Amino acid sequence: MKKGIFIALFIIGSGTLKLLSISNYSVQCYDPNFVELSTSTYKNEEYVVIMMNKAGQRIKTKYFAAPDNGKSVYKRYADWSMRIQSMVLVSSGTYMDECYNEETAKPVGLTIDNGVPVNETLIKNKMDALAIVYASGGSGGGIVVANLVDGDLTLKGNGIDENRKFNLRRSADDLDDFMEWAESQEATVFQTHLLVYKNVLKISATNSNTAKRERRFLASGKDSDGQSFNIILNSPASSSLYESSKKALEFLNKFKEINVNYMINLDTGCQNVIELRNSNCTVNKAVSGTQSINSAVNLLAFYFQ
């Protein structure tokens, strides 16, 4: 555990200070029962898997999409993580244009940061996943993913009819109302490739990028005991998005016995950043990206509360 020194000082009758005791104390970023790291080989493919138990909503999510008030994404993240002192994992998120220019880089697709629009262009093909991160605090800090092809997004709050189905791609009114809702709820939103939805592969060899590289996915699902998890799955082997997604779904289904609600892509192209913390707050070297975290232009963080 991370060690520190606790010094107890007491004032005695003469007004002088007396050292009573010196002891070690331990710092813990999170309860290790909620996070499991494993490395597995399945059909000659190696996977590094971080499973974060969703029980009690103790592990929460925050997304940093853009600079704010002169602070870079990394500076925003660094200041915030220093305050909360309970980091589990941080990774690069969605794709960026001009990704090597921190000042002008912008997320690709519809992006909202704490209710503030960053990119209002909703991509109407290929990037079918809309990830919504609810504002932190209380029961917030959760992440959900909608399938934009289905056009059946439902929302809560701001007087929204909970039975209403939002089709953001086909209805300008739905998109306008969604933007108003996101602002009122201080929600964070980003768009990316939807690889798996309701345990069905949603990407094909003909409609995906054929570039071969290391892959990283965010999945959500339940195990055979009914426990729910957010899962970061790293596939170090160089592979196309389709092939890697197909193999990852089989690995999660058959080896990990996870029924996958959704799986989305996290960028390992122009930015490849990941940092996992041990429960004692030290950095776990079992998983790493190819770039420094301080070069990231958007970051998806998981923390314990």
N, C-alpha and C positions, 0 to 999 in steps of 0.2 A: 504494500500500500504506500501511497505518497505520504511521506513523513514530514512532521513539523515539530516545533518545540513550544510547549505551553509553560509559561512562567507565572507562578502565583506570588504576588507581593502583598504583604500585609503591613499596616502601620501599627507599631506597638506604642506603648504609653509615652515613651520619650519623643515621639514624633518621627523616629527613624523608620526606614523600610527594612523589612526582614524577608529574605527569600525563604519561602516555605517549601516549595517543591518545583522540580523540573520534570516534565514527563513528555513522552511522545504521544502524538495524536494522529489519526488517520483521516484522509480525505477520500470521499467516494463520489464519483460523478453520477453513478446510477446503480441500481440493484442488478447484479449480474444474473439473477434469475429471469430477467426480462430480455436478455440478449445472448444469442448463441452464435459463435463463429465456428465454421467447419470447412474443411477442405476435402473434397471427394472426387474420385475418378469414376466416371460412368461412360461405358462404351468408348474408352480411350480419350475421353474429353475430361479435362480438369476444371473443377468449379470451386470458387471460393464463395461461401454463402454466409451472409449475416442475416439471421432471423430475429426480428424484433416483435415480441409478444404484445398484442394489442389489448390484453386484459386490463380493465380498469382505466383505459385511455392514459396510461402513465407515460408512454412514449409519444411525443408530439412532433409536429412537423412545422418548419418555417422555411420560406423560400425568399431568396434575395435576387430580384430580377434586374435591378438597374442601380446606378449611382444615385445618391440622394443628398441634396444640400452640400455638394462638393465632396462627399465621401464616396470612395470607390466601393464596389460590391464587397471586396475583401475587407476594407476598413469597417464597413457597416457590420459585416459578420463578426469580425474580430472584437469590436466594441460590445456587441450583443452577447457573444459567447463568454466574454470575460465577466459580464454581469450575472449570467445565469449559472455558470460553473457546473453544468450538467450535460455536457455534450456526449452524444453516442457516436454519431457519424455525420460527415458532411461530404457531399459529392457535387461535381458539376451536374447541371440539370439539362435544359433543353438546348437546341441548336442556336447559334448566333450568326448574324452577318458581321463582317469585319471583325471576326472574333479575336484578332490579335491587337486590336486598338481599344483599350479600356474606355477611352473617352467617347468614342462614337459607336461602339458595338451595341447592337440591339437584338433582343430575342426574336427569333423567327416565329411568326404566328401570333395569335391573340395572347397578349400578356398584360396582366394587371398586378401591381405590387401594392399590397395593403390598401386596395380600393382605388389606387391611382393608375390610370391607363399608361402603359409603357409602349405597347404596340396594339393598335385597334384593328389591325388587319386579320380577319379570321380566314385562315387558309381553308379552301373548300374542297380539297382533295388530298389524298395520301395521309396527311397528319390528322388522324381520326380521333385521337385521345385529347380530351380536355381535362387537365388535372386542376382540381380546386382545393386550395389549402385554406381552411377556415382560420380566422383570426385567433391568435393565441390567448390563453387565459381561460379559466373556468373549464368548460367542457370543449373548448375550441382546440385548435392546433391539430385537427385531424385532416387527412388527405383522402379525397375521393376522386374517381376517374369516370367520366361519362364517355359514351361512344357517340360521337357526333353524327354517325351514319344513321343511328336509330332515331335521333331527333326527339328523345323522350326524357330530357333532363328535367328533374324536379328540384325545387328550391324551398327553403324555409326562411322566414323572416321578412321584414320590410313590407308586411301586409300581403305577401305573395300567397295565392291560393295553392296549397300544397298538392292539390290534384292536377294542377295545370302542367302540361307537357311543353317544354321549350324546344323548339327546333331552330337552333341558331343559324344553321346554314340556309334555311329556306324562308325564314321570316325575319324581315328587318325589324319589325316591332318586338319580336322575341329577343333579338340581339340587343336592342336599345334597353328593354326592360331588364335584361340580364346585366348590362353594364351598370345601370342604376342600382340594382341589387348588390352587385359586387362592391360598389362605392359605399353603400349604406352599411354593409357587413364588414368592411375593411378586409375583404377576401383577397387572396392572391391566386392568380390563374396563369397557367401556361399550356401551350399546345405542343404535342409531340406525336411520334408514331405509336399507334395502338397495335401491339403485337399479338396479344391474347385478350379475349373478353369472354367471360362466362365459360372458361375452360376450353374455348375453341380458338384455334390459330386464325388470326385475322390478316396475316400478311402472306403474300404468295411470291414465288420466284420471279414472276413477271412484273410485279408492281413495287419492287423494292430496290434499294441501292445495292449494287453488286460489289461495291468496294469491300475489301477484306481488311479487317482490323480486330483488335481486342474489343470485346463487347461488355456492356454493363446494363443490367435491367433492374427496374423496380417492379416487384410483383406484390400482389396481395391475395391471400387465400386462407383456407382452413385445412388443418391436418386431420388425420383419421379420428382424433379425439374431439374434434369440433373446436379446437383452439384457433383463434385468428392471428395472423401475422402480417406485418410488412416485411418484405424480403428484398435485400440487395443481393443480386447474383452477378458475380464477375466471371467472365469466360476469357481467360488470357489468350487462348488460341486465336489466330487470325482467321476470320471467317466472315462470310457475307451476312447481312442482317437477317435474311430469310433462313439460311441454314442454321445460324446460331439460335434464332428464336425457336425454330422447330425442335432442335436438340434440347434447348433449355426447358421447353414445356414438357417434353418426355421425361427429362431428368426430375423436374419438380413433381410430376404426376406419379412416376413409377418408383423413383429412388427415394424421394422425400415424402411421398404419399400426401402431396398437397393438391387440393382442388383449387385451381387458380381462378380467382374472380377477374383479375386483370393483370396484364404485364405491359409495361411501357418501356421505351428506350431512353437511356440517359447517355448524353454525349461523351464519346471517347475519341472524337475526331479532332476538331480544332481546339478543344479543351478536354483534358483528361485528368481530372482532379478527384481524389478520394482520400479521406483521412478518417480512420476508425480509432476510437478511444477505448482503452481498457476501462474497467469499472473504477480503477484507481486514478483515472484521468490521464495516464500516460498514453502515448501514441502506439497503436498496435501495428507492427511492421509486416504482418501477414498479408496485408493488402495495401497496394499503393498505386498511384497514377503515374503518368509520365511527366506531369507538369506540377509546378509549385502552386500551392493553394493561393498564394498572394497574386497570382496572375489570372485567377478565375474572373469571368465576367458575368456569371450567374451561379448561384449555389443553392442546393437543396440540403437542408439540415434536419437531423433528427435529434431530439433531446429528451431528457427524463424530467418528469415533474411529479 
